[in-house]
Amino acid sequence: MKCQVCGSEDTKVLESRLSDGGRSVRRRRCCVTCNHRFTTYEKEEVFAFSIIKKDHRVEPYSRDKVFRSIQTACQKRPITYEQIDAMISRLEKAVQDSGERTVASQRLGDLIMDSLHGLDKVAYVRFASVYKDFQDPSEFMREIDRLDTE
C-alpha cells in the first residue's frame, strides 16, 4: 500500500478487523517513512452476472430485487433477515460456481423455490403463486397437495 502523504510503499499493518459481515477487511496502517496513519479496506470481488427475462431482455442481477421478492413471501413468517441474506448468498454462490455470466430468470426462480421449500412451506407457496403466475385458487390447491404428498 502506498502512503497517501509521502507515496512510500513501505507501510505496516497496525490492526485488522473484519467488517461488512465478514465480506471485507479493514486495516489500520502506518507509513514507516513519515508515520502517517491511514485505513484501507479489502473487499471481496463482486461476481456480476445478468438475468435473461422471459421476454428475452437481459438486465443486471439485482440482489435487492431478489431480497424484496423473498422478503414479501416471508412476511409474518418466522424467518429472519439473516436467513434470507444467507439464502441469497447460497444462490449467488451456486450461480458463481456454475461460471455462467447470464442466467435465465426461470433458473434463478427455481433456485429460490428450492431454498424456500426447505425453509418455510407457506413462504414457498406465496413465492410460487407469483413466480408461477397462479390464476385461480385451484392452482394454489394443486401446489399445496403436491407439498402434502412429498
Summary of the structure (lengths in Angstrom):
residues: 150
radius of gyration: 22.2
end to end distance: 56.2
largest distance: 74.3
contacts: 367
relative contact order: 0.10
helix: 47%
strand: 22%
